[in-house]
């Protein structure tokens, strides 16, 4: 899969034999001697490099350390509130109290240069979080968590302290009950043209934590790909966690199978002790990767007939074309594509003076 850089610029070695343009990085998250690097257009990468070393490689001019475990591309920051920075993709990262003044000053210095960063901000904003109310910050409606469904248990609510939230003020709390499940189903209508040719990935990130007790209550995250009839096409169990000392980072890059129409996020809490079910969740994110467009045939016919192609659009010079049927190029017609692949039963015939041009 091709991941084009956001801008033409020198690449920086970040580790693991990997070099990338710094503008591809949204933020980096420290995890002891490892760092999770979150990109705008490629899957999250975990490096055996400390945050300090990575900051030195990326430089201080464009990257800002907002807390002990978060290093942010300044161009990815949309605004700063009282004690956090808000990224263009909607993610909220807390700012350490001792760094508040420094972060504010750094962002103030950037204001005269903001026009230089607009292209990067536009790119980051494309990485939209598909989960609604991803951090449980919206007010409860009739005592229930907005945009989420109680699949098991009826006591799901917000919680704000003991422990404190991973970001913002609140996080997801199951209340009382031995087993509890909260879910949200996300429609994927906007991604049909990349899902059906199996050219679409979704990147999930989130945090879990448990109350300090023995035995320890557990948090579990399951992500399901559903078809139009809500049948499960694929299920990914991201694991069961019971970290008590800090918020545990969870991530998964998922290839969506053909005919996927919805993604279901399932949050499950398992009580092992006491009255409350203390498996917590916070800062959830589901982002669609930006991929090279793919156009596939749905029937035989002429190349320039929109009904021959998935989503009713004739391929252009950047499209990855997949031919599954018998397609003809009319006489004196020039077809365009970025690349062409043939599957069983697919063929392309050219009439007199018909041409296929690859690329621009």
Secondary structure, DSSP 4 states (H G I P E B T S, - for coil): -----SS---EEEEETTEEEEGGGEEEEEEETTEEEEEESSS--EEESS-HHHHHHHH-TTTEEEEETTEEEEGGGEEEE-SSEEEETTS-EEEPPGGGHHHHHHHHHHHGGGGGGGHHHHHHHHTS---STTTTS-SPPBTTB-TT-EEEE-S--EEE-TTTTPSSSS-EEE--BSSEEEEEEEEE-GGGHHHHTTT--EEEEEEEEEE-S-SSPPEEEEEEEEE-TT--EEEEEEEEEE---SSPEEEEEEEEPPTT--EEEEEEEEE--SSSB--EEEEEEEEEE-----EEEBSSSEETT-GGGBGGG----TT-EEEE-SEEEEPTT-EEEESEEEE-TT-EEEE-TT-EEEE--
